[in-house]
Amino acid sequence: MGRIPLRFNEMKRHFSLTAGIALGRPGMGPNASLGTWLRNEFIFDTGTTTTSIAEEVAERLGVDVEKLALVDVGGVTGVAKRPFLPEVDIWFLGDDFQGVRLSGVVVLRILREKRREQKSGVRQERIVRLPALNLLGLDAVEALGARVTFDFKKKAGWIEL
């Protein structure tokens, strides 16, 4: 049985892993994208059913995010419309390479926030860009047919195939 290790970030208190992501090729399995993926860091999110990628990652894959269909995405703060990128392959880099095809991923936009500051008596306004995260959802683990184990005493975790 193979294992995909999860790394624990002590400061941020989350597990993450490095995985490859590629655009799925219609009518073909994930092996068609073998070796064409982009390596990215994903935070493992047990609270989401759909994997999400940052807008920047979608753009690096050559996707025009503005042209993607919008879907309703629910969370603890409510429901919002987000771009949806269909047919995506995720490659797990553990004991063996293991690729899965997801029906799609949600694209999280870079948040732009206006901040007003007063410096030396001068009022300034600036735009701050808040980066989006890559979140590995339970859809990817389900597609693998795997189980997840967390050992908080040892601060270790893994996806078992």
LOTORGU-636485 format. One record per atom (N, C-alpha, C): residue number from 1; atom name; x, y, z. Coordinates in steps of 0.2 Angstrom, whole numbers, plus 5000, padded with zeros to 4 digits. Layout:
N
NUM, CA, X, Y, Z
...
This chain:
161
1, N, 5004, 4994, 5000
1, CA, 5000, 5000, 5000
1, C, 5004, 5006, 5000
2, N, 5003, 5011, 4996
2, CA, 5007, 5017, 4995
2, C, 5004, 5022, 5000
3, N, 5009, 5027, 5001
3, CA, 5007, 5033, 5006
3, C, 5009, 5039, 5002
4, N, 5005, 5044, 5004
4, CA, 5006, 5051, 5001
4, C, 5007, 5055, 5008
5, N, 5013, 5057, 5009
5, CA, 5014, 5061, 5016
5, C, 5011, 5068, 5016
6, N, 5008, 5070, 5022
6, CA, 5006, 5076, 5023
6, C, 5010, 5080, 5028
7, N, 5012, 5086, 5026
7, CA, 5017, 5090, 5031
7, C, 5013, 5094, 5035
8, N, 5015, 5095, 5042
8, CA, 5011, 5099, 5047
8, C, 5015, 5105, 5047
9, N, 5011, 5111, 5047
9, CA, 5014, 5118, 5048
9, C, 5012, 5120, 5055
10, N, 5017, 5120, 5059
10, CA, 5016, 5121, 5066
10, C, 5013, 5128, 5067
11, N, 5016, 5133, 5063
11, CA, 5014, 5140, 5065
11, C, 5007, 5141, 5062
12, N, 5005, 5138, 5056
12, CA, 4998, 5139, 5054
12, C, 4993, 5134, 5056
13, N, 4996, 5128, 5059
13, CA, 4992, 5123, 5061
13, C, 4987, 5120, 5056
14, N, 4991, 5118, 5050
14, CA, 4987, 5114, 5045
14, C, 4992, 5109, 5042
15, N, 4989, 5104, 5038
15, CA, 4993, 5099, 5035
15, C, 4993, 5102, 5027
16, N, 4998, 5100, 5024
16, CA, 4998, 5102, 5017
16, C, 5002, 5096, 5013
17, N, 5002, 5097, 5006
17, CA, 5006, 5092, 5002
17, C, 5007, 5096, 4996
18, N, 5013, 5093, 4992
18, CA, 5014, 5095, 4986
18, C, 5011, 5091, 4981
19, N, 5007, 5093, 4976
19, CA, 5004, 5089, 4971
19, C, 5005, 5093, 4964
20, N, 5004, 5089, 4959
20, CA, 5004, 5092, 4952
20, C, 4997, 5093, 4950
21, N, 4996, 5098, 4946
21, CA, 4989, 5099, 4943
21, C, 4990, 5101, 4935
22, N, 4986, 5098, 4932
22, CA, 4986, 5099, 4924
22, C, 4979, 5099, 4922
23, N, 4978, 5102, 4916
23, CA, 4971, 5102, 4913
23, C, 4970, 5095, 4910
24, N, 4964, 5092, 4911
24, CA, 4962, 5086, 4909
24, C, 4961, 5086, 4901
25, N, 4963, 5081, 4898
25, CA, 4962, 5080, 4891
25, C, 4955, 5076, 4890
26, N, 4950, 5079, 4887
26, CA, 4944, 5076, 4886
26, C, 4944, 5069, 4882
27, N, 4941, 5065, 4885
27, CA, 4941, 5058, 4882
27, C, 4947, 5054, 4884
28, N, 4951, 5056, 4888
28, CA, 4957, 5053, 4890
28, C, 4957, 5053, 4898
29, N, 4961, 5048, 4901
29, CA, 4962, 5048, 4908
29, C, 4967, 5052, 4910
30, N, 4969, 5052, 4917
30, CA, 4974, 5057, 4919
30, C, 4981, 5055, 4917
31, N, 4982, 5049, 4914
31, CA, 4989, 5047, 4912
31, C, 4991, 5051, 4906
32, N, 4986, 5054, 4902
32, CA, 4987, 5058, 4896
32, C, 4991, 5065, 4898
33, N, 4990, 5067, 4905
33, CA, 4993, 5073, 4907
33, C, 5000, 5071, 4911
34, N, 5002, 5065, 4911
34, CA, 5008, 5063, 4915
34, C, 5014, 5067, 4913
35, N, 5017, 5071, 4918
35, CA, 5023, 5074, 4916
35, C, 5022, 5082, 4914
36, N, 5015, 5083, 4913
36, CA, 5014, 5090, 4910
36, C, 5011, 5095, 4916
37, N, 5011, 5092, 4922
37, CA, 5008, 5096, 4927
37, C, 5012, 5101, 4930
38, N, 5009, 5106, 4934
38, CA, 5013, 5111, 4937
38, C, 5013, 5109, 4945
39, N, 5019, 5109, 4948
39, CA, 5019, 5107, 4955
39, C, 5016, 5113, 4959
40, N, 5012, 5112, 4964
40, CA, 5009, 5117, 4968
40, C, 5008, 5114, 4975
41, N, 5008, 5119, 4980
41, CA, 5007, 5117, 4987
41, C, 5000, 5118, 4988
42, N, 4997, 5112, 4991
42, CA, 4990, 5112, 4993
42, C, 4989, 5111, 5000
43, N, 4984, 5115, 5003
43, CA, 4982, 5114, 5010
43, C, 4977, 5109, 5010
44, N, 4978, 5104, 5014
44, CA, 4973, 5099, 5015
44, C, 4967, 5101, 5019
45, N, 4961, 5102, 5016
45, CA, 4955, 5105, 5019
45, C, 4950, 5099, 5019
46, N, 4949, 5097, 5025
46, CA, 4944, 5091, 5026
46, C, 4937, 5094, 5027
47, N, 4936, 5101, 5026
47, CA, 4929, 5104, 5027
47, C, 4927, 5106, 5020
48, N, 4930, 5104, 5015
48, CA, 4928, 5106, 5008
48, C, 4927, 5099, 5004
49, N, 4922, 5099, 5000
49, CA, 4920, 5094, 4996
49, C, 4923, 5095, 4989
50, N, 4925, 5101, 4987
50, CA, 4928, 5102, 4980
50, C, 4935, 5106, 4981
51, N, 4940, 5103, 4977
51, CA, 4946, 5106, 4977
51, C, 4946, 5113, 4974
52, N, 4950, 5117, 4977
52, CA, 4951, 5124, 4974
52, C, 4958, 5126, 4972
53, N, 4959, 5130, 4967
53, CA, 4965, 5132, 4965
53, C, 4965, 5140, 4965
54, N, 4971, 5143, 4966
54, CA, 4971, 5150, 4966
54, C, 4971, 5152, 4958
55, N, 4968, 5158, 4958
55, CA, 4968, 5161, 4951
55, C, 4975, 5161, 4947
56, N, 4980, 5163, 4951
56, CA, 4987, 5163, 4948
56, C, 4988, 5156, 4945
57, N, 4986, 5150, 4948
57, CA, 4988, 5144, 4946
57, C, 4984, 5142, 4939
58, N, 4978, 5144, 4939
58, CA, 4974, 5143, 4933
58, C, 4977, 5147, 4927
59, N, 4979, 5153, 4929
59, CA, 4982, 5157, 4923
59, C, 4989, 5154, 4921
60, N, 4993, 5151, 4926
60, CA, 4999, 5147, 4924
60, C, 4997, 5141, 4919
61, N, 4991, 5138, 4920
61, CA, 4989, 5133, 4916
61, C, 4987, 5135, 4909
62, N, 4986, 5142, 4908
62, CA, 4984, 5144, 4902
62, C, 4977, 5146, 4901
63, N, 4973, 5146, 4907
63, CA, 4966, 5147, 4907
63, C, 4964, 5154, 4908
64, N, 4959, 5156, 4904
64, CA, 4957, 5163, 4904
64, C, 4951, 5163, 4910
65, N, 4952, 5165, 4916
65, CA, 4948, 5164, 4921
65, C, 4941, 5168, 4920
66, N, 4942, 5173, 4916
66, CA, 4936, 5177, 4915
66, C, 4931, 5174, 4911
67, N, 4933, 5169, 4907
67, CA, 4928, 5165, 4902
67, C, 4925, 5159, 4905
68, N, 4927, 5157, 4912
68, CA, 4925, 5151, 4915
68, C, 4918, 5152, 4917
69, N, 4914, 5147, 4917
69, CA, 4907, 5147, 4920
69, C, 4907, 5148, 4928
70, N, 4902, 5152, 4930
70, CA, 4902, 5153, 4938
70, C, 4897, 5148, 4941
71, N, 4899, 5145, 4947
71, CA, 4895, 5140, 4950
71, C, 4894, 5143, 4958
72, N, 4889, 5141, 4961
72, CA, 4888, 5143, 4968
72, C, 4892, 5138, 4972
73, N, 4896, 5142, 4977
73, CA, 4900, 5138, 4981
73, C, 4898, 5140, 4988
74, N, 4897, 5135, 4992
74, CA, 4895, 5137, 4999
74, C, 4900, 5136, 5004
75, N, 4900, 5140, 5009
75, CA, 4905, 5140, 5015
75, C, 4902, 5142, 5021
76, N, 4906, 5143, 5026
76, CA, 4903, 5144, 5033
76, C, 4900, 5152, 5033
77, N, 4902, 5156, 5028
77, CA, 4900, 5163, 5028
77, C, 4894, 5164, 5023
78, N, 4892, 5159, 5019
78, CA, 4887, 5159, 5015
78, C, 4889, 5156, 5008
79, N, 4885, 5159, 5003
79, CA, 4886, 5156, 4996
79, C, 4889, 5161, 4992
80, N, 4893, 5160, 4987
80, CA, 4896, 5165, 4982
80, C, 4897, 5161, 4976
81, N, 4897, 5165, 4970
81, CA, 4898, 5163, 4964
81, C, 4906, 5163, 4962
82, N, 4908, 5157, 4960
82, CA, 4915, 5157, 4959
82, C, 4917, 5154, 4952
83, N, 4922, 5155, 4949
83, CA, 4924, 5152, 4942
83, C, 4925, 5144, 4943
84, N, 4923, 5140, 4938
84, CA, 4924, 5133, 4939
84, C, 4927, 5131, 4933
85, N, 4933, 5127, 4934
85, CA, 4937, 5125, 4929
85, C, 4936, 5117, 4928
86, N, 4933, 5115, 4923
86, CA, 4931, 5108, 4922
86, C, 4937, 5103, 4920
87, N, 4937, 5097, 4922
87, CA, 4941, 5092, 4919
87, C, 4949, 5094, 4921
88, N, 4950, 5092, 4927
88, CA, 4957, 5094, 4930
88, C, 4960, 5087, 4933
89, N, 4966, 5086, 4931
89, CA, 4970, 5080, 4934
89, C, 4974, 5083, 4940
90, N, 4974, 5079, 4945
90, CA, 4979, 5080, 4951
90, C, 4983, 5074, 4951
91, N, 4990, 5076, 4952
91, CA, 4995, 5070, 4952
91, C, 4998, 5071, 4959
92, N, 4997, 5065, 4963
92, CA, 5000, 5065, 4970
92, C, 5007, 5062, 4969
93, N, 5011, 5065, 4973
93, CA, 5018, 5063, 4973
93, C, 5020, 5060, 4979
94, N, 5019, 5053, 4980
94, CA, 5021, 5050, 4986
94, C, 5025, 5044, 4984
95, N, 5024, 5038, 4987
95, CA, 5028, 5032, 4986
95, C, 5028, 5031, 4978
96, N, 5022, 5032, 4975
96, CA, 5022, 5031, 4968
96, C, 5018, 5037, 4965
97, N, 5019, 5039, 4959
97, CA, 5014, 5044, 4956
97, C, 5008, 5041, 4955
98, N, 5003, 5045, 4957
98, CA, 4996, 5043, 4957
98, C, 4992, 5049, 4954
99, N, 4989, 5048, 4948
99, CA, 4985, 5053, 4946
99, C, 4977, 5052, 4946
100, N, 4973, 5057, 4947
100, CA, 4966, 5056, 4947
100, C, 4963, 5062, 4943
101, N, 4957, 5060, 4940
101, CA, 4954, 5065, 4936
101, C, 4948, 5068, 4940
102, N, 4948, 5074, 4941
102, CA, 4942, 5078, 4945
102, C, 4937, 5081, 4940
103, N, 4931, 5081, 4941
103, CA, 4926, 5084, 4937
103, C, 4928, 5091, 4936
104, N, 4931, 5094, 4941
104, CA, 4933, 5101, 4940
104, C, 4935, 5104, 4947
105, N, 4938, 5110, 4947
105, CA, 4940, 5113, 4953
105, C, 4937, 5120, 4953
106, N, 4936, 5123, 4959
106, CA, 4934, 5130, 4959
106, C, 4940, 5134, 4959
107, N, 4940, 5140, 4956
107, CA, 4945, 5145, 4955
107, C, 4944, 5150, 4960
108, N, 4949, 5151, 4965
108, CA, 4948, 5157, 4970
108, C, 4952, 5163, 4967
109, N, 4948, 5168, 4967
109, CA, 4951, 5174, 4964
109, C, 4955, 5178, 4970
110, N, 4960, 5182, 4967
110, CA, 4964, 5186, 4971
110, C, 4960, 5191, 4974
111, N, 4960, 5192, 4981
111, CA, 4956, 5197, 4984
111, C, 4959, 5204, 4983
112, N, 4956, 5209, 4982
112, CA, 4959, 5216, 4982
112, C, 4955, 5220, 4987
113, N, 4959, 5223, 4991
113, CA, 4955, 5226, 4997
113, C, 4958, 5233, 4997
114, N, 4954, 5238, 4998
114, CA, 4956, 5245, 4999
114, C, 4958, 5246, 5006
115, N, 4964, 5249, 5007
115, CA, 4966, 5251, 5014
115, C, 4967, 5258, 5014
116, N, 4965, 5262, 5019
116, CA, 4966, 5269, 5020
116, C, 4971, 5269, 5026
117, N, 4976, 5274, 5025
117, CA, 4981, 5275, 5030
117, C, 4982, 5282, 5031
118, N, 4985, 5284, 5037
118, CA, 4987, 5291, 5038
118, C, 4994, 5291, 5040
119, N, 4998, 5294, 5036
119, CA, 5005, 5294, 5037
119, C, 5008, 5301, 5037
120, N, 5011, 5303, 5042
120, CA, 5014, 5310, 5042
120, C, 5008, 5315, 5041
121, N, 5002, 5314, 5043
121, CA, 4997, 5319, 5042
121, C, 4994, 5318, 5035
122, N, 4996, 5314, 5031
122, CA, 4993, 5313, 5024
122, C, 4989, 5307, 5024
123, N, 4983, 5308, 5021
123, CA, 4979, 5302, 5020
123, C, 4980, 5298, 5014
124, N, 4982, 5292, 5014
124, CA, 4983, 5288, 5008
124, C, 4979, 5282, 5008
125, N, 4977, 5280, 5001
125, CA, 4973, 5274, 5000
125, C, 4977, 5270, 4995
126, N, 4977, 5264, 4997
126, CA, 4981, 5259, 4993
126, C, 4977, 5252, 4992
127, N, 4978, 5249, 4987
127, CA, 4975, 5242, 4985
127, C, 4980, 5237, 4988
128, N, 4978, 5233, 4992
128, CA, 4981, 5227, 4994
128, C, 4979, 5221, 4991
129, N, 4983, 5217, 4988
129, CA, 4981, 5210, 4985
129, C, 4982, 5205, 4990
130, N, 4977, 5201, 4992
130, CA, 4977, 5196, 4997
130, C, 4977, 5189, 4992
131, N, 4982, 5185, 4993
131, CA, 4983, 5179, 4989
131, C, 4977, 5174, 4990
132, N, 4975, 5170, 4985
132, CA, 4971, 5165, 4986
132, C, 4975, 5158, 4987
133, N, 4972, 5153, 4990
133, CA, 4976, 5147, 4992
133, C, 4974, 5141, 4987
134, N, 4978, 5136, 4987
134, CA, 4976, 5130, 4984
134, C, 4973, 5125, 4990
135, N, 4967, 5123, 4989
135, CA, 4964, 5119, 4994
135, C, 4963, 5112, 4991
136, N, 4966, 5107, 4994
136, CA, 4964, 5100, 4992
136, C, 4958, 5098, 4996
137, N, 4953, 5096, 4992
137, CA, 4946, 5094, 4995
137, C, 4946, 5087, 4995
138, N, 4940, 5085, 4999
138, CA, 4939, 5078, 4999
138, C, 4937, 5074, 4993
139, N, 4935, 5078, 4987
139, CA, 4934, 5075, 4981
139, C, 4940, 5071, 4978
140, N, 4946, 5074, 4980
140, CA, 4952, 5071, 4977
140, C, 4954, 5065, 4981
141, N, 4953, 5065, 4987
141, CA, 4954, 5059, 4991
141, C, 4949, 5053, 4989
142, N, 4943, 5055, 4988
142, CA, 4938, 5050, 4986
142, C, 4939, 5047, 4979
143, N, 4942, 5052, 4974
143, CA, 4944, 5049, 4968
143, C, 4949, 5044, 4968
144, N, 4954, 5045, 4973
144, CA, 4959, 5041, 4974
144, C, 4957, 5034, 4977
145, N, 4951, 5034, 4980
145, CA, 4949, 5028, 4984
145, C, 4953, 5027, 4990
146, N, 4955, 5032, 4993
146, CA, 4960, 5032, 4999
146, C, 4957, 5034, 5005
147, N, 4961, 5033, 5011
147, CA, 4959, 5035, 5017
147, C, 4964, 5040, 5020
148, N, 4963, 5044, 5024
148, CA, 4967, 5049, 5027
148, C, 4968, 5048, 5035
149, N, 4974, 5048, 5037
149, CA, 4976, 5047, 5044
149, C, 4980, 5053, 5046
150, N, 4978, 5056, 5052
150, CA, 4981, 5061, 5055
150, C, 4984, 5058, 5062
151, N, 4990, 5060, 5064
151, CA, 4993, 5058, 5070
151, C, 4995, 5065, 5073
152, N, 4991, 5068, 5077
152, CA, 4992, 5074, 5080
152, C, 4998, 5074, 5085
153, N, 4998, 5069, 5089
153, CA, 5004, 5068, 5093
153, C, 5011, 5069, 5090
154, N, 5011, 5065, 5084
154, CA, 5018, 5065, 5080
154, C, 5018, 5071, 5075
155, N, 5012, 5075, 5075
155, CA, 5011, 5080, 5070
155, C, 5013, 5077, 5063
156, N, 5010, 5072, 5061
156, CA, 5011, 5068, 5055
156, C, 5004, 5067, 5052
157, N, 5004, 5066, 5045
157, CA, 4998, 5064, 5042
157, C, 5000, 5061, 5035
158, N, 4995, 5057, 5033
158, CA, 4996, 5054, 5026
158, C, 4990, 5051, 5023
159, N, 4990, 5051, 5016
159, CA, 4984, 5048, 5013
159, C, 4987, 5041, 5011
160, N, 4983, 5036, 5013
160, CA, 4984, 5029, 5011
160, C, 4980, 5027, 5006
161, N, 4984, 5024, 5001
161, CA, 4981, 5021, 4995
161, C, 4979, 5014, 4996
